[in-house]
């Protein structure tokens, strides 16, 4: 159950950070985006997804 809350909390934090980042960067139409902008958007989405989906195990191995 603790993993559920950890994933939920992480999802909410990452979602809010992405919303703030999107507001800060501004809105661009897809036709106005450069290749670099598109790649950066993909990288940010990948990093956010990895952060949310990563479950940490603190047990003794």
PDB file of N, CA, C, O and CB in Angstrom:
ATOM      1  N   UNK A   1       0.821  -1.195   0.000  1.00  0.00           N
ATOM      2  CA  UNK A   1       0.000   0.000   0.000  1.00  0.00           C
ATOM      3  C   UNK A   1       0.861   1.253   0.000  1.00  0.00           C
ATOM      4  O   UNK A   1       0.466   2.289  -0.534  1.00  0.00           O
ATOM      5  CB  UNK A   1      -0.932   0.001   1.199  1.00  0.00           C
ATOM      6  N   UNK A   2       2.047   1.150   0.607  1.00  0.00           N
ATOM      7  CA  UNK A   2       2.940   2.307   0.635  1.00  0.00           C
ATOM      8  C   UNK A   2       3.417   2.660  -0.770  1.00  0.00           C
ATOM      9  O   UNK A   2       3.631   3.832  -1.078  1.00  0.00           O
ATOM     10  CB  UNK A   2       4.141   2.034   1.548  1.00  0.00           C
ATOM     11  N   UNK A   3       3.585   1.644  -1.625  1.00  0.00           N
ATOM     12  CA  UNK A   3       4.007   1.915  -2.996  1.00  0.00           C
ATOM     13  C   UNK A   3       2.930   2.683  -3.753  1.00  0.00           C
ATOM     14  O   UNK A   3       3.236   3.538  -4.584  1.00  0.00           O
ATOM     15  CB  UNK A   3       4.336   0.608  -3.724  1.00  0.00           C
ATOM     16  N   UNK A   4       1.685   2.379  -3.466  1.00  0.00           N
ATOM     17  CA  UNK A   4       0.584   3.092  -4.108  1.00  0.00           C
ATOM     18  C   UNK A   4       0.660   4.582  -3.803  1.00  0.00           C
ATOM     19  O   UNK A   4       0.552   5.411  -4.706  1.00  0.00           O
ATOM     20  CB  UNK A   4      -0.767   2.524  -3.650  1.00  0.00           C
ATOM     21  N   UNK A   5       0.847   4.918  -2.537  1.00  0.00           N
ATOM     22  CA  UNK A   5       0.905   6.330  -2.147  1.00  0.00           C
ATOM     23  C   UNK A   5       2.144   6.999  -2.712  1.00  0.00           C
ATOM     24  O   UNK A   5       2.102   8.172  -3.083  1.00  0.00           O
ATOM     25  CB  UNK A   5       0.884   6.470  -0.624  1.00  0.00           C
ATOM     26  N   UNK A   6       3.241   6.270  -2.781  1.00  0.00           N
ATOM     27  CA  UNK A   6       4.468   6.830  -3.343  1.00  0.00           C
ATOM     28  C   UNK A   6       4.286   7.146  -4.827  1.00  0.00           C
ATOM     29  O   UNK A   6       4.687   8.214  -5.290  1.00  0.00           O
ATOM     30  CB  UNK A   6       5.645   5.858  -3.146  1.00  0.00           C
ATOM     31  N   UNK A   7       3.686   6.227  -5.564  1.00  0.00           N
ATOM     32  CA  UNK A   7       3.446   6.452  -6.992  1.00  0.00           C
ATOM     33  C   UNK A   7       2.425   7.570  -7.190  1.00  0.00           C
ATOM     34  O   UNK A   7       2.587   8.403  -8.082  1.00  0.00           O
ATOM     35  CB  UNK A   7       2.957   5.155  -7.673  1.00  0.00           C
ATOM     36  N   UNK A   8       1.390   7.595  -6.378  1.00  0.00           N
ATOM     37  CA  UNK A   8       0.381   8.651  -6.481  1.00  0.00           C
ATOM     38  C   UNK A   8       0.993  10.022  -6.205  1.00  0.00           C
ATOM     39  O   UNK A   8       0.770  10.966  -6.963  1.00  0.00           O
ATOM     40  CB  UNK A   8      -0.776   8.384  -5.507  1.00  0.00           C
ATOM     41  N   UNK A   9       1.754  10.132  -5.136  1.00  0.00           N
ATOM     42  CA  UNK A   9       2.393  11.396  -4.778  1.00  0.00           C
ATOM     43  C   UNK A   9       3.358  11.840  -5.873  1.00  0.00           C
ATOM     44  O   UNK A   9       3.372  13.008  -6.264  1.00  0.00           O
ATOM     45  CB  UNK A   9       3.135  11.264  -3.437  1.00  0.00           C
ATOM     46  N   UNK A  10       4.152  10.914  -6.358  1.00  0.00           N
ATOM     47  CA  UNK A  10       5.109  11.223  -7.412  1.00  0.00           C
ATOM     48  C   UNK A  10       4.388  11.668  -8.681  1.00  0.00           C
ATOM     49  O   UNK A  10       4.833  12.600  -9.350  1.00  0.00           O
ATOM     50  CB  UNK A  10       5.999  10.008  -7.703  1.00  0.00           C
ATOM     51  N   UNK A  11       3.292  11.019  -9.014  1.00  0.00           N
ATOM     52  CA  UNK A  11       2.521  11.388 -10.205  1.00  0.00           C
ATOM     53  C   UNK A  11       1.964  12.800 -10.094  1.00  0.00           C
ATOM     54  O   UNK A  11       2.024  13.571 -11.052  1.00  0.00           O
ATOM     55  CB  UNK A  11       1.381  10.397 -10.427  1.00  0.00           C
ATOM     56  N   UNK A  12       1.431  13.134  -8.950  1.00  0.00           N
ATOM     57  CA  UNK A  12       0.858  14.466  -8.747  1.00  0.00           C
ATOM     58  C   UNK A  12       1.938  15.540  -8.834  1.00  0.00           C
ATOM     59  O   UNK A  12       1.740  16.571  -9.476  1.00  0.00           O
ATOM     60  CB  UNK A  12       0.142  14.544  -7.388  1.00  0.00           C
ATOM     61  N   UNK A  13       3.066  15.304  -8.198  1.00  0.00           N
ATOM     62  CA  UNK A  13       4.157  16.288  -8.214  1.00  0.00           C
ATOM     63  C   UNK A  13       4.687  16.483  -9.627  1.00  0.00           C
ATOM     64  O   UNK A  13       4.877  17.618 -10.064  1.00  0.00           O
ATOM     65  CB  UNK A  13       5.297  15.848  -7.280  1.00  0.00           C
ATOM     66  N   UNK A  14       4.928  15.393 -10.345  1.00  0.00           N
ATOM     67  CA  UNK A  14       5.446  15.504 -11.713  1.00  0.00           C
ATOM     68  C   UNK A  14       4.425  16.187 -12.615  1.00  0.00           C
ATOM     69  O   UNK A  14       4.798  17.001 -13.459  1.00  0.00           O
ATOM     70  CB  UNK A  14       5.806  14.114 -12.274  1.00  0.00           C
ATOM     71  N   UNK A  15       3.150  15.869 -12.451  1.00  0.00           N
ATOM     72  CA  UNK A  15       2.109  16.504 -13.257  1.00  0.00           C
ATOM     73  C   UNK A  15       2.085  18.017 -13.025  1.00  0.00           C
ATOM     74  O   UNK A  15       2.025  18.795 -13.978  1.00  0.00           O
ATOM     75  CB  UNK A  15       0.733  15.894 -12.930  1.00  0.00           C
ATOM     76  N   UNK A  16       2.132  18.422 -11.772  1.00  0.00           N
ATOM     77  CA  UNK A  16       2.121  19.856 -11.470  1.00  0.00           C
ATOM     78  C   UNK A  16       3.364  20.555 -12.011  1.00  0.00           C
ATOM     79  O   UNK A  16       3.275  21.669 -12.526  1.00  0.00           O
ATOM     80  CB  UNK A  16       2.017  20.077  -9.963  1.00  0.00           C
ATOM     81  N   UNK A  17       4.518  19.906 -11.896  1.00  0.00           N
ATOM     82  CA  UNK A  17       5.741  20.498 -12.439  1.00  0.00           C
ATOM     83  C   UNK A  17       5.677  20.631 -13.955  1.00  0.00           C
ATOM     84  O   UNK A  17       6.150  21.622 -14.510  1.00  0.00           O
ATOM     85  CB  UNK A  17       6.952  19.661 -12.044  1.00  0.00           C
ATOM     86  N   UNK A  18       5.100  19.649 -14.624  1.00  0.00           N
ATOM     87  CA  UNK A  18       4.960  19.735 -16.076  1.00  0.00           C
ATOM     88  C   UNK A  18       3.988  20.836 -16.483  1.00  0.00           C
ATOM     89  O   UNK A  18       4.206  21.511 -17.490  1.00  0.00           O
ATOM     90  CB  UNK A  18       4.494  18.398 -16.639  1.00  0.00           C
ATOM     91  N   UNK A  19       2.925  21.026 -15.720  1.00  0.00           N
ATOM     92  CA  UNK A  19       1.985  22.119 -16.008  1.00  0.00           C
ATOM     93  C   UNK A  19       2.679  23.468 -15.844  1.00  0.00           C
ATOM     94  O   UNK A  19       2.528  24.352 -16.687  1.00  0.00           O
ATOM     95  CB  UNK A  19       0.744  22.037 -15.079  1.00  0.00           C
ATOM     96  N   UNK A  20       3.433  23.625 -14.769  1.00  0.00           N
ATOM     97  CA  UNK A  20       4.169  24.873 -14.537  1.00  0.00           C
ATOM     98  C   UNK A  20       5.193  25.096 -15.640  1.00  0.00           C
ATOM     99  O   UNK A  20       5.343  26.214 -16.132  1.00  0.00           O
ATOM    100  CB  UNK A  20       4.865  24.851 -13.160  1.00  0.00           C
ATOM    101  N   UNK A  21       5.900  24.037 -16.031  1.00  0.00           N
ATOM    102  CA  UNK A  21       6.894  24.146 -17.097  1.00  0.00           C
ATOM    103  C   UNK A  21       6.238  24.524 -18.418  1.00  0.00           C
ATOM    104  O   UNK A  21       6.778  25.340 -19.164  1.00  0.00           O
ATOM    105  CB  UNK A  21       7.661  22.832 -17.249  1.00  0.00           C
ATOM    106  N   UNK A  22       5.093  23.948 -18.713  1.00  0.00           N
ATOM    107  CA  UNK A  22       4.388  24.273 -19.956  1.00  0.00           C
ATOM    108  C   UNK A  22       3.928  25.727 -19.961  1.00  0.00           C
ATOM    109  O   UNK A  22       3.999  26.395 -20.993  1.00  0.00           O
ATOM    110  CB  UNK A  22       3.184  23.341 -20.148  1.00  0.00           C
ATOM    111  N   UNK A  23       3.464  26.212 -18.836  1.00  0.00           N
ATOM    112  CA  UNK A  23       3.048  27.622 -18.750  1.00  0.00           C
ATOM    113  C   UNK A  23       4.250  28.556 -18.891  1.00  0.00           C
ATOM    114  O   UNK A  23       4.155  29.621 -19.501  1.00  0.00           O
ATOM    115  CB  UNK A  23       2.325  27.892 -17.411  1.00  0.00           C
ATOM    116  N   UNK A  24       5.377  28.144 -18.319  1.00  0.00           N
ATOM    117  CA  UNK A  24       6.581  28.966 -18.364  1.00  0.00           C
ATOM    118  C   UNK A  24       7.145  29.041 -19.783  1.00  0.00           C
ATOM    119  O   UNK A  24       7.531  30.112 -20.251  1.00  0.00           O
ATOM    120  CB  UNK A  24       7.638  28.412 -17.404  1.00  0.00           C
ATOM    121  N   UNK A  25       7.187  27.917 -20.448  1.00  0.00           N
ATOM    122  CA  UNK A  25       7.744  27.878 -21.798  1.00  0.00           C
ATOM    123  C   UNK A  25       6.814  28.565 -22.788  1.00  0.00           C
ATOM    124  O   UNK A  25       7.272  29.222 -23.723  1.00  0.00           O
ATOM    125  CB  UNK A  25       8.001  26.431 -22.231  1.00  0.00           C
ATOM    126  N   UNK A  26       5.538  28.418 -22.587  1.00  0.00           N
ATOM    127  CA  UNK A  26       4.580  29.013 -23.505  1.00  0.00           C
ATOM    128  C   UNK A  26       4.068  27.978 -24.483  1.00  0.00           C
ATOM    129  O   UNK A  26       4.630  26.892 -24.624  1.00  0.00           O
ATOM    130  CB  UNK A  26       5.205  30.182 -24.252  1.00  0.00           C
ATOM    131  N   UNK A  27       3.006  28.335 -25.144  1.00  0.00           N
ATOM    132  CA  UNK A  27       2.383  27.400 -26.075  1.00  0.00           C
ATOM    133  C   UNK A  27       2.885  27.679 -27.486  1.00  0.00           C
ATOM    134  O   UNK A  27       2.953  28.827 -27.925  1.00  0.00           O
ATOM    135  CB  UNK A  27       0.838  27.503 -26.013  1.00  0.00           C
ATOM    136  N   UNK A  28       3.227  26.625 -28.171  1.00  0.00           N
ATOM    137  CA  UNK A  28       3.616  26.726 -29.570  1.00  0.00           C
ATOM    138  C   UNK A  28       2.796  25.721 -30.355  1.00  0.00           C
ATOM    139  O   UNK A  28       2.532  24.610 -29.897  1.00  0.00           O
ATOM    140  CB  UNK A  28       5.144  26.481 -29.760  1.00  0.00           C
ATOM    141  N   UNK A  29       2.408  26.129 -31.525  1.00  0.00           N
ATOM    142  CA  UNK A  29       1.755  25.178 -32.409  1.00  0.00           C
ATOM    143  C   UNK A  29       2.794  24.186 -32.900  1.00  0.00           C
ATOM    144  O   UNK A  29       3.981  24.502 -32.981  1.00  0.00           O
ATOM    145  CB  UNK A  29       1.062  25.896 -33.598  1.00  0.00           C
ATOM    146  N   UNK A  30       2.350  23.009 -33.220  1.00  0.00           N
ATOM    147  CA  UNK A  30       3.269  21.982 -33.681  1.00  0.00           C
ATOM    148  C   UNK A  30       4.006  22.435 -34.931  1.00  0.00           C
ATOM    149  O   UNK A  30       5.169  22.080 -35.126  1.00  0.00           O
ATOM    150  CB  UNK A  30       2.524  20.682 -33.950  1.00  0.00           C
ATOM    151  N   UNK A  31       3.350  23.210 -35.776  1.00  0.00           N
ATOM    152  CA  UNK A  31       3.999  23.690 -36.997  1.00  0.00           C
ATOM    153  C   UNK A  31       5.072  24.737 -36.705  1.00  0.00           C
ATOM    154  O   UNK A  31       5.959  24.953 -37.532  1.00  0.00           O
ATOM    155  CB  UNK A  31       2.962  24.270 -37.944  1.00  0.00           C
ATOM    156  N   UNK A  32       5.007  25.388 -35.546  1.00  0.00           N
ATOM    157  CA  UNK A  32       5.991  26.404 -35.191  1.00  0.00           C
ATOM    158  C   UNK A  32       7.168  25.830 -34.414  1.00  0.00           C
ATOM    159  O   UNK A  32       8.162  26.519 -34.183  1.00  0.00           O
ATOM    160  CB  UNK A  32       5.336  27.494 -34.384  1.00  0.00           C
ATOM    161  N   UNK A  33       7.055  24.573 -34.012  1.00  0.00           N
ATOM    162  CA  UNK A  33       8.126  23.972 -33.225  1.00  0.00           C
ATOM    163  C   UNK A  33       9.295  23.603 -34.131  1.00  0.00           C
ATOM    164  O   UNK A  33       9.105  23.119 -35.246  1.00  0.00           O
ATOM    165  CB  UNK A  33       7.616  22.729 -32.467  1.00  0.00           C
ATOM    166  N   UNK A  34      10.484  23.836 -33.640  1.00  0.00           N
ATOM    167  CA  UNK A  34      11.668  23.386 -34.356  1.00  0.00           C
ATOM    168  C   UNK A  34      11.948  21.942 -33.963  1.00  0.00           C
ATOM    169  O   UNK A  34      11.328  21.403 -33.046  1.00  0.00           O
ATOM    170  CB  UNK A  34      12.893  24.299 -34.053  1.00  0.00           C
ATOM    171  N   UNK A  35      12.877  21.332 -34.658  1.00  0.00           N
ATOM    172  CA  UNK A  35      13.260  19.958 -34.337  1.00  0.00           C
ATOM    173  C   UNK A  35      13.781  19.881 -32.906  1.00  0.00           C
ATOM    174  O   UNK A  35      13.476  18.934 -32.182  1.00  0.00           O
ATOM    175  CB  UNK A  35      14.328  19.441 -35.327  1.00  0.00           C
ATOM    176  N   UNK A  36      14.558  20.868 -32.503  1.00  0.00           N
ATOM    177  CA  UNK A  36      15.112  20.896 -31.147  1.00  0.00           C
ATOM    178  C   UNK A  36      13.999  20.981 -30.100  1.00  0.00           C
ATOM    179  O   UNK A  36      14.052  20.280 -29.090  1.00  0.00           O
ATOM    180  CB  UNK A  36      16.078  22.083 -30.987  1.00  0.00           C
ATOM    181  N   UNK A  37      13.001  21.821 -30.326  1.00  0.00           N
ATOM    182  CA  UNK A  37      11.864  21.926 -29.399  1.00  0.00           C
ATOM    183  C   UNK A  37      11.131  20.599 -29.266  1.00  0.00           C
ATOM    184  O   UNK A  37      10.743  20.197 -28.169  1.00  0.00           O
ATOM    185  CB  UNK A  37      10.889  23.012 -29.869  1.00  0.00           C
ATOM    186  N   UNK A  38      10.947  19.923 -30.399  1.00  0.00           N
ATOM    187  CA  UNK A  38      10.255  18.637 -30.388  1.00  0.00           C
ATOM    188  C   UNK A  38      11.047  17.599 -29.597  1.00  0.00           C
ATOM    189  O   UNK A  38      10.470  16.859 -28.800  1.00  0.00           O
ATOM    190  CB  UNK A  38      10.019  18.145 -31.820  1.00  0.00           C
ATOM    191  N   UNK A  39      12.346  17.536 -29.807  1.00  0.00           N
ATOM    192  CA  UNK A  39      13.192  16.575 -29.091  1.00  0.00           C
ATOM    193  C   UNK A  39      13.192  16.876 -27.595  1.00  0.00           C
ATOM    194  O   UNK A  39      13.118  15.952 -26.785  1.00  0.00           O
ATOM    195  CB  UNK A  39      14.635  16.602 -29.641  1.00  0.00           C
ATOM    196  N   UNK A  40      13.272  18.132 -27.217  1.00  0.00           N
ATOM    197  CA  UNK A  40      13.254  18.503 -25.801  1.00  0.00           C
ATOM    198  C   UNK A  40      11.924  18.109 -25.161  1.00  0.00           C
ATOM    199  O   UNK A  40      11.904  17.635 -24.025  1.00  0.00           O
ATOM    200  CB  UNK A  40      13.499  20.017 -25.635  1.00  0.00           C
ATOM    201  N   UNK A  41      10.822  18.295 -25.869  1.00  0.00           N
ATOM    202  CA  UNK A  41       9.514  17.900 -25.336  1.00  0.00           C
ATOM    203  C   UNK A  41       9.448  16.391 -25.114  1.00  0.00           C
ATOM    204  O   UNK A  41       8.898  15.937 -24.111  1.00  0.00           O
ATOM    205  CB  UNK A  41       8.389  18.344 -26.288  1.00  0.00           C
ATOM    206  N   UNK A  42      10.000  15.616 -26.034  1.00  0.00           N
ATOM    207  CA  UNK A  42      10.026  14.159 -25.882  1.00  0.00           C
ATOM    208  C   UNK A  42      10.892  13.763 -24.696  1.00  0.00           C
ATOM    209  O   UNK A  42      10.517  12.881 -23.924  1.00  0.00           O
ATOM    210  CB  UNK A  42      10.545  13.486 -27.166  1.00  0.00           C
ATOM    211  N   UNK A  43      12.044  14.402 -24.543  1.00  0.00           N
ATOM    212  CA  UNK A  43      12.945  14.086 -23.426  1.00  0.00           C
ATOM    213  C   UNK A  43      12.286  14.416 -22.091  1.00  0.00           C
ATOM    214  O   UNK A  43      12.371  13.625 -21.152  1.00  0.00           O
ATOM    215  CB  UNK A  43      14.275  14.859 -23.565  1.00  0.00           C
ATOM    216  N   UNK A  44      11.636  15.561 -21.992  1.00  0.00           N
ATOM    217  CA  UNK A  44      10.964  15.947 -20.747  1.00  0.00           C
ATOM    218  C   UNK A  44       9.857  14.950 -20.413  1.00  0.00           C
ATOM    219  O   UNK A  44       9.701  14.565 -19.255  1.00  0.00           O
ATOM    220  CB  UNK A  44      10.383  17.379 -20.861  1.00  0.00           C
ATOM    221  N   UNK A  45       9.095  14.532 -21.410  1.00  0.00           N
ATOM    222  CA  UNK A  45       8.049  13.541 -21.179  1.00  0.00           C
ATOM    223  C   UNK A  45       8.599  12.201 -20.741  1.00  0.00           C
ATOM    224  O   UNK A  45       8.018  11.536 -19.882  1.00  0.00           O
ATOM    225  CB  UNK A  45       7.230  13.362 -22.419  1.00  0.00           C
ATOM    226  N   UNK A  46       9.719  11.799 -21.327  1.00  0.00           N
ATOM    227  CA  UNK A  46      10.338  10.529 -20.952  1.00  0.00           C
ATOM    228  C   UNK A  46      10.864  10.569 -19.528  1.00  0.00           C
ATOM    229  O   UNK A  46      10.676   9.621 -18.765  1.00  0.00           O
ATOM    230  CB  UNK A  46      11.468  10.186 -21.912  1.00  0.00           C
ATOM    231  N   UNK A  47      11.518  11.656 -19.170  1.00  0.00           N
ATOM    232  CA  UNK A  47      12.043  11.793 -17.807  1.00  0.00           C
ATOM    233  C   UNK A  47      10.904  11.803 -16.795  1.00  0.00           C
ATOM    234  O   UNK A  47      11.000  11.174 -15.741  1.00  0.00           O
ATOM    235  CB  UNK A  47      12.884  13.079 -17.675  1.00  0.00           C
ATOM    236  N   UNK A  48       9.837  12.510 -17.112  1.00  0.00           N
ATOM    237  CA  UNK A  48       8.689  12.549 -16.201  1.00  0.00           C
ATOM    238  C   UNK A  48       8.062  11.168 -16.055  1.00  0.00           C
ATOM    239  O   UNK A  48       7.691  10.768 -14.952  1.00  0.00           O
ATOM    240  CB  UNK A  48       7.638  13.553 -16.700  1.00  0.00           C
ATOM    241  N   UNK A  49       7.944  10.443 -17.155  1.00  0.00           N
ATOM    242  CA  UNK A  49       7.377   9.101 -17.098  1.00  0.00           C
ATOM    243  C   UNK A  49       8.239   8.135 -16.315  1.00  0.00           C
ATOM    244  O   UNK A  49       7.723   7.299 -15.574  1.00  0.00           O
ATOM    245  CB  UNK A  49       7.169   8.573 -18.483  1.00  0.00           C
ATOM    246  N   UNK A  50       9.549   8.242 -16.472  1.00  0.00           N
ATOM    247  CA  UNK A  50      10.463   7.383 -15.717  1.00  0.00           C
ATOM    248  C   UNK A  50      10.382   7.693 -14.228  1.00  0.00           C
ATOM    249  O   UNK A  50      10.463   6.786 -13.400  1.00  0.00           O
ATOM    250  CB  UNK A  50      11.908   7.555 -16.217  1.00  0.00           C
ATOM    251  N   UNK A  51      10.227   8.941 -13.892  1.00  0.00           N
ATOM    252  CA  UNK A  51      10.152   9.337 -12.481  1.00  0.00           C
ATOM    253  C   UNK A  51       8.896   8.783 -11.826  1.00  0.00           C
ATOM    254  O   UNK A  51       8.932   8.324 -10.685  1.00  0.00           O
ATOM    255  CB  UNK A  51      10.181  10.866 -12.349  1.00  0.00           C
ATOM    256  N   UNK A  52       7.798   8.829 -12.546  1.00  0.00           N
ATOM    257  CA  UNK A  52       6.533   8.354 -11.988  1.00  0.00           C
ATOM    258  C   UNK A  52       6.521   6.836 -11.887  1.00  0.00           C
ATOM    259  O   UNK A  52       6.077   6.288 -10.878  1.00  0.00           O
ATOM    260  CB  UNK A  52       5.355   8.835 -12.843  1.00  0.00           C
ATOM    261  N   UNK A  53       6.999   6.154 -12.909  1.00  0.00           N
ATOM    262  CA  UNK A  53       6.905   4.704 -12.957  1.00  0.00           C
ATOM    263  C   UNK A  53       7.966   3.963 -12.188  1.00  0.00           C
ATOM    264  O   UNK A  53       7.890   2.740 -12.068  1.00  0.00           O
ATOM    265  CB  UNK A  53       6.949   4.268 -14.337  1.00  0.00           C
ATOM    266  N   UNK A  54       8.944   4.650 -11.668  1.00  0.00           N
ATOM    267  CA  UNK A  54      10.045   3.993 -10.976  1.00  0.00           C
ATOM    268  C   UNK A  54       9.644   3.727  -9.523  1.00  0.00           C
ATOM    269  O   UNK A  54       9.394   4.656  -8.755  1.00  0.00           O
ATOM    270  CB  UNK A  54      11.336   4.857 -11.044  1.00  0.00           C
ATOM    271  N   UNK A  55       9.590   2.464  -9.168  1.00  0.00           N
ATOM    272  CA  UNK A  55       9.261   2.072  -7.796  1.00  0.00           C
ATOM    273  C   UNK A  55      10.561   1.699  -7.099  1.00  0.00           C
ATOM    274  O   UNK A  55      11.315   0.850  -7.574  1.00  0.00           O
ATOM    275  CB  UNK A  55       8.234   0.878  -7.762  1.00  0.00           C
ATOM    276  N   UNK A  56      10.806   2.334  -5.988  1.00  0.00           N
ATOM    277  CA  UNK A  56      12.042   2.088  -5.251  1.00  0.00           C
ATOM    278  C   UNK A  56      11.797   1.025  -4.191  1.00  0.00           C
ATOM    279  O   UNK A  56      10.792   1.052  -3.481  1.00  0.00           O
ATOM    280  CB  UNK A  56      12.571   3.393  -4.605  1.00  0.00           C
ATOM    281  N   UNK A  57      12.725   0.098  -4.098  1.00  0.00           N
ATOM    282  CA  UNK A  57      12.639  -0.967  -3.100  1.00  0.00           C
ATOM    283  C   UNK A  57      13.714  -0.715  -2.052  1.00  0.00           C
ATOM    284  O   UNK A  57      14.893  -0.593  -2.385  1.00  0.00           O
ATOM    285  CB  UNK A  57      12.805  -2.385  -3.754  1.00  0.00           C
ATOM    286  N   UNK A  58      13.319  -0.638  -0.808  1.00  0.00           N
ATOM    287  CA  UNK A  58      14.246  -0.343   0.272  1.00  0.00           C
ATOM    288  C   UNK A  58      14.564  -1.573   1.113  1.00  0.00           C
ATOM    289  O   UNK A  58      15.129  -1.447   2.199  1.00  0.00           O
ATOM    290  CB  UNK A  58      13.681   0.743   1.149  1.00  0.00           C
ATOM    291  N   UNK A  59      14.216  -2.737   0.634  1.00  0.00           N
ATOM    292  CA  UNK A  59      14.466  -3.952   1.406  1.00  0.00           C
ATOM    293  C   UNK A  59      15.931  -4.358   1.355  1.00  0.00           C
ATOM    294  O   UNK A  59      16.714  -3.815   0.575  1.00  0.00           O
ATOM    295  CB  UNK A  59      13.597  -5.088   0.896  1.00  0.00           C
ATOM    296  N   UNK A  60      16.283  -5.308   2.186  1.00  0.00           N
ATOM    297  CA  UNK A  60      17.639  -5.840   2.183  1.00  0.00           C
ATOM    298  C   UNK A  60      17.750  -6.897   1.096  1.00  0.00           C
ATOM    299  O   UNK A  60      16.928  -7.810   1.020  1.00  0.00           O
ATOM    300  CB  UNK A  60      18.014  -6.430   3.570  1.00  0.00           C
ATOM    301  N   UNK A  61      18.754  -6.770   0.267  1.00  0.00           N
ATOM    302  CA  UNK A  61      18.955  -7.751  -0.805  1.00  0.00           C
ATOM    303  C   UNK A  61      20.267  -8.451  -0.629  1.00  0.00           C
ATOM    304  O   UNK A  61      20.618  -9.316  -1.432  1.00  0.00           O
ATOM    305  CB  UNK A  61      18.898  -7.090  -2.177  1.00  0.00           C
TER     306      UNK A  61
END
